[in-house]
Amino acid sequence: MTRKILLRYSPQKTTEPILASVIKETGLLLNILYAEFGTRGGEILIAIDAPDKDVDNAIELFERKGVEVREIKRAIQLDRDSCFDCGACLSLCPTGALYTTDDKTVELDEDKCIYCELCVPSCPVRALKLSEF
């Protein structure tokens, strides 16, 4: 199962190769879904598809290196019973997590979703919802 982890860097930590060192030490493949850095620090949203033990080890390494770590346990949900496939959400999705199939049905690829929530208010029938668990 893919777990999504938000890494928050202090301004002092942004110049250190922390992500690279965790990748090197664990051997895990980390997928960067979103990243933003500035004068106040930065954050990176990563996805890790690995056994829980390996992900927990990576989280511990990030924390030891001074990075604030928070596992994202929320999701955008697409209610297929309410959705009438108008496509109003499609152009707003920056990652292509919302897409249409060959038969013009709107679908959601949760692995690509970065939880920006741009799609939620665009749905005229509220078929898209943010859930936290």
PyMOL commands that set and color helices and strands:
alter all, ss='L'
color gray80, all
select helices_A, chain A and resi 13-15+18-26+52-64+90-92+120-122
alter helices_A, ss='H'
color red, helices_A
select strands_A, chain A and resi 2-9+30-38+41-49+68-72+74-78+98-100+106-108+128-132
alter strands_A, ss='S'
color yellow, strands_A
deselect
rebuild
show_as cartoon
